[in-house]
Amino acid sequence: MAEGRNQSNIVMFPFMAQGHLIPFLALARQLELRKGYTITIVNTPLNIQRLRSSLPPETCIRLAEISFCATDYGLPPDSENTYMLSDDDGFRLLEASENLESPLRNLLMEITERDGFAPVCLISDMFLGWTVKVANELGIFHSVFIAGVGYSMAIYFSISLNTSLWQTDDEEFSLPDFPEATKIRQTRIPNALKYMDAAEPWFGFRKRQFMYCLHSDAILLNTIEGLGQNGVKYFSRKTGGKPVWTIGPVSSLMIKNERLSSNANSYSEWLNTHPPASVLYVCFGSQSCISPSQMKELAMGLEASSNAFIWVARPPVGFILTEEFRTEWLPDGFEERMKKLKRGLLVHQWAPQQEILSHVSTGAFLSHCGWNSVLESLCQGVPIIGWPLAGEQFFNSHMLEKEVGVCFELREGNTSEVIRHDHIASVIKMVMDKTGKGEELRSKAHAIREKMEEAIREGEGFKGSSVKAMDEFISTATSGKEVSYPPWK
Ligand SMILES: O=c1ccn([C@@H]2O[C@H](COP(=O)(O)OP(=O)(O)O[C@H]3O[C@H](CO)[C@@H](O)[C@H](O)[C@H]3O)[C@@H](O)[C@H]2O)c(=O)[nH]1
């Protein structure tokens, strides 16, 4: 064991996107609760600023900046987060992140000099797989924290690592390195993965990072034991038997804190005026959006359903998310009409999602099925209407509908066809109904919530599966490791 290793500094490095920073911050706060560890989150200056404003005053989590100049990579000035970028610039930011290798190495060496001992563990993002090289060089235990569920992330890794496997004309195909998964339909492959040959930079990037991830010392998944569990087998096999721990949902702590502080804001006041389980919450995560014509159909569908709703309605495809909202994107007079009738509340930038989902009046979530949103919904026993748009969301939505029974997909697969408002309205009515399919979805969502609560419960001689997994991870990570030299050396 290296000298000073018992004084544990855990360094965390999330990718620069809200859907990644949020679960990393939640994990950092979970780790902070385990006394005896110093937690340091590394990121670029503007993301550090954002993280700083999200931390509670009493925290001991440290934030460390590494410098990054967006314009050096052809990005607009101050672009440090995919949130404000077009898809093309988002890919450019991903590629640019590979250049953070030497700043990260320098930072880890500075931390070592300052503290007099090396960090004990580096937890990095799956898109920052290259950090494995740095950790290996410095003799630091490396772990990848994947903010998703095993089943979907295994498919995402498998199709990213083997283009030839799925570029077939067959309607369905199997993944030879993930036989536990049922056949995958072509229609479930998102465009960004589909129309791509191996020479494409985005394909090359994913393949490189995911290969590195498979050389990490451990994989952490933000889910509970038994949910998408066949993906755990995939990662265990692909890493040559390295530990794969399901430690989620890591956001449970934040949910509890946010509930405490949620009493008097305009959202809870509005929700308080509606009966229990009567409001539909609509949001497509931190950065996905729908086409302009689809946006109008969704508005018409919400109106036709006669159901109350909160909709995080941001600019449609083709516009930057931070752009000022234009009424022309919605049917004439829609927003004022909904407001006057107290039927619908539109949010144009950022909603306190966990707080809305935890309110007793929220009855269902129309979601793109990003994994953070899924967990936040199920932690509150709120069923989902699945409208996947990108990434592994199609696999999440499929698993949640077919295996878990807590989701009803608005449509199957990835198509550019506009979903008509009458279909949207009828699905909303069915899912919000207190009987039939709506009741079935709600009762299964409650059952999953109980499983999640059990996984993170601790006390009176009992430890849930996620608590045990976290214990094992910490004990393995902090017991020191032999420095192994990976194949790229
Ligand atoms: O108005 C908003 C919008 C979003 N959120 C939060 O932002 C996060 C969004 O995360 P997620 O639902 O996972 O969506 P994305 O931001 O799209 O997440 C990316 O990262 C996820 C985790 O890796 C993947 O599952 C997704 O496919 C990928 O798009 C959640 O914590 C939400 O609570 C808010 O608080 N308010």
The ligand as an SDF file (V2000), in Angstrom:
LIG
                    3D

 36 38  0  0  0  0  0  0  0  0999 V2000
  -35.9810   21.6100  -16.3330 O   0  0  0  0  0  0  0  0  0  0  0  0
  -35.2520   20.7020  -15.9360 C   0  0  0  0  0  0  0  0  0  0  0  0
  -34.6950   19.7320  -16.7970 C   0  0  0  0  0  0  0  0  0  0  0  0
  -33.9050   18.7450  -16.2710 C   0  0  0  0  0  0  0  0  0  0  0  0
  -33.6310   18.7270  -14.9350 N   0  0  0  0  0  0  0  0  0  0  0  0
  -32.7140   17.6940  -14.3620 C   0  0  0  0  0  0  0  0  0  0  0  0
  -31.7470   17.3620  -15.3270 O   0  0  0  0  0  0  0  0  0  0  0  0
  -31.4700   15.9680  -15.2780 C   0  0  0  0  0  0  0  0  0  0  0  0
  -31.7090   15.4060  -16.6580 C   0  0  0  0  0  0  0  0  0  0  0  0
  -31.1440   14.1380  -16.7420 O   0  0  0  0  0  0  0  0  0  0  0  0
  -31.7460   12.9930  -17.6850 P   0  0  0  0  0  0  0  0  0  0  0  0
  -33.1630   12.8350  -17.4330 O   0  0  0  0  0  0  0  0  0  0  0  0
  -30.9190   11.7740  -17.5010 O   0  0  0  0  0  0  0  0  0  0  0  0
  -31.6490   13.5820  -19.1250 O   0  0  0  0  0  0  0  0  0  0  0  0
  -30.4000   14.1150  -20.0150 P   0  0  0  0  0  0  0  0  0  0  0  0
  -29.9790   15.4050  -19.5260 O   0  0  0  0  0  0  0  0  0  0  0  0
  -30.8660   14.0240  -21.4170 O   0  0  0  0  0  0  0  0  0  0  0  0
  -29.2920   12.9840  -19.7220 O   0  0  0  0  0  0  0  0  0  0  0  0
  -28.2110   12.4460  -20.4500 C   0  0  0  0  0  0  0  0  0  0  0  0
  -27.5370   11.6180  -19.4750 O   0  0  0  0  0  0  0  0  0  0  0  0
  -28.3240   10.5350  -18.9580 C   0  0  0  0  0  0  0  0  0  0  0  0
  -27.4800    9.8270  -17.9120 C   0  0  0  0  0  0  0  0  0  0  0  0
  -26.3140    9.3150  -18.4590 O   0  0  0  0  0  0  0  0  0  0  0  0
  -28.7600    9.5960  -20.0880 C   0  0  0  0  0  0  0  0  0  0  0  0
  -29.6070    8.5860  -19.5660 O   0  0  0  0  0  0  0  0  0  0  0  0
  -29.4940   10.4000  -21.1640 C   0  0  0  0  0  0  0  0  0  0  0  0
  -29.8450    9.5460  -22.2620 O   0  0  0  0  0  0  0  0  0  0  0  0
  -28.6180   11.5510  -21.6340 C   0  0  0  0  0  0  0  0  0  0  0  0
  -29.3100   12.3200  -22.6120 O   0  0  0  0  0  0  0  0  0  0  0  0
  -32.3720   15.3660  -14.2320 C   0  0  0  0  0  0  0  0  0  0  0  0
  -31.6480   15.2230  -13.0290 O   0  0  0  0  0  0  0  0  0  0  0  0
  -33.4740   16.4170  -14.0500 C   0  0  0  0  0  0  0  0  0  0  0  0
  -34.0010   16.4700  -12.7520 O   0  0  0  0  0  0  0  0  0  0  0  0
  -34.1720   19.6470  -14.0860 C   0  0  0  0  0  0  0  0  0  0  0  0
  -33.9370   19.6180  -12.8690 O   0  0  0  0  0  0  0  0  0  0  0  0
  -34.9720   20.6180  -14.6210 N   0  0  0  0  0  0  0  0  0  0  0  0
  1  2  2  0
  2  3  1  0
  2 36  1  0
  3  4  2  0
  4  5  1  0
  5  6  1  0
  5 34  1  0
  6  7  1  0
  6 32  1  0
  7  8  1  0
  8  9  1  0
  8 30  1  0
  9 10  1  0
 10 11  1  0
 11 12  2  0
 11 13  1  0
 11 14  1  0
 14 15  1  0
 15 16  2  0
 15 17  1  0
 15 18  1  0
 18 19  1  0
 19 20  1  0
 19 28  1  0
 20 21  1  0
 21 22  1  0
 21 24  1  0
 22 23  1  0
 24 25  1  0
 24 26  1  0
 26 27  1  0
 26 28  1  0
 28 29  1  0
 30 31  1  0
 30 32  1  0
 32 33  1  0
 34 35  2  0
 34 36  1  0
M  END
$$$$
